[in-house]
Amino acid sequence: MSKTYKLKYTQIGNGKGFRIPAEFYRDRPEFAADGWIEVISDNTAIVRIEPTVDDKDEEEDNDLMMRLFLDFALNESLKKGNLHAYTTEEAARDMELITGVELDDE
């Protein structure tokens, strides 16, 4: 459902701009972001809002992709029958390989 909000052209700091009523942001909090305006005729313009990316959403996307990858890898290993338990001997060999290795924090 579409709703109309009245804009008021006014002085804002050293510049001029449109004052948008607080009700607009209460109704549509996702629009509290930067964007741009495109004039399409003498008395008509389109405003496009580009919300900032929430780090939490990005982390959830990364978690989902990791789960999908691990599920895929597990299914492929089960199909091929080359999955086996990680032994203490393998763990000891791997520890020998990485002992003394330092990682850069880049």
C-alpha positions as CSV (number, residue, x, y, z in Angstrom):
1,M,0.0,0.0,0.0
2,S,1.4,3.4,-1.0
3,K,1.4,6.3,1.4
4,T,2.2,10.0,0.6
5,Y,4.4,12.2,2.8
6,K,4.6,16.0,2.5
7,L,8.0,17.5,1.9
8,K,9.0,21.0,3.0
9,Y,11.7,22.9,1.1
10,T,13.8,24.8,3.7
11,Q,17.1,26.1,4.8
12,I,19.3,23.3,6.3
13,G,22.5,24.5,7.8
14,N,24.4,26.5,5.1
15,G,22.4,24.8,2.3
16,K,18.9,24.1,1.3
17,G,17.0,20.9,1.2
18,F,13.8,19.0,1.8
19,R,12.6,18.4,5.3
20,I,10.9,15.0,5.6
21,P,8.4,14.3,8.4
22,A,9.5,12.0,11.2
23,E,6.5,9.8,10.5
24,F,8.1,8.8,7.2
25,Y,11.1,7.4,9.1
26,R,8.9,5.7,11.7
27,D,7.0,4.0,8.9
28,R,10.0,3.2,6.7
29,P,13.2,3.0,8.9
30,E,15.1,1.4,6.0
31,F,15.1,4.8,4.3
32,A,17.3,6.4,6.9
33,A,20.3,6.2,4.5
34,D,22.1,8.1,1.8
35,G,21.0,8.0,-1.8
36,W,20.6,10.1,-4.9
37,I,17.9,12.1,-6.7
38,E,17.3,12.0,-10.5
39,V,15.2,14.7,-12.2
40,I,13.0,13.1,-14.8
41,S,10.9,16.1,-15.9
42,D,10.4,19.8,-14.9
43,N,8.4,19.0,-11.7
44,T,9.2,15.3,-11.1
45,A,12.2,13.6,-9.5
46,I,13.0,10.1,-8.3
47,V,14.8,9.5,-5.0
48,R,16.8,6.3,-4.7
49,I,17.9,5.2,-1.2
50,E,21.0,3.0,-0.8
51,P,20.8,1.5,2.7
52,T,24.2,0.6,4.3
53,V,25.1,-3.0,4.5
54,D,24.6,-4.5,8.0
55,D,27.7,-6.4,9.0
56,K,25.4,-8.9,10.8
57,D,23.7,-9.7,7.5
58,E,27.1,-10.2,5.8
59,E,28.2,-12.5,8.6
60,E,25.0,-14.5,8.3
61,D,25.5,-14.8,4.5
62,N,29.1,-16.0,5.1
63,D,27.9,-18.5,7.6
64,L,25.3,-19.8,5.2
65,M,27.8,-20.1,2.4
66,M,30.2,-22.0,4.7
67,R,27.5,-24.4,5.8
68,L,26.5,-25.0,2.1
69,F,30.1,-25.7,1.2
70,L,30.7,-28.0,4.1
71,D,27.5,-29.9,3.3
72,F,28.6,-30.2,-0.3
73,A,32.1,-31.5,0.7
74,L,30.6,-34.0,3.1
75,N,28.1,-35.3,0.6
76,E,30.9,-35.7,-2.1
77,S,33.1,-37.5,0.4
78,L,30.3,-39.9,1.4
79,K,29.5,-40.6,-2.3
80,K,33.2,-41.4,-3.1
81,G,33.6,-43.5,0.1
82,N,36.9,-41.8,1.0
83,L,35.8,-40.4,4.3
84,H,37.6,-41.8,7.4
85,A,38.1,-40.9,11.0
86,Y,40.9,-38.4,11.9
87,T,43.4,-40.4,13.8
88,T,45.8,-39.3,16.6
89,E,48.7,-40.3,14.3
90,E,47.4,-37.9,11.6
91,A,47.0,-35.2,14.3
92,A,50.6,-35.7,15.5
93,R,51.9,-35.5,11.9
94,D,49.9,-32.3,11.2
95,M,51.2,-30.7,14.4
96,E,54.8,-31.4,13.3
97,L,54.0,-29.6,10.0
98,I,52.7,-26.5,11.7
99,T,54.9,-26.2,14.7
100,G,56.8,-22.9,14.7
101,V,54.7,-21.4,11.8
102,E,53.7,-17.8,12.4
103,L,50.9,-16.1,10.6
104,D,50.8,-12.4,9.5
105,D,47.8,-10.5,10.7
106,E,46.9,-9.1,7.3
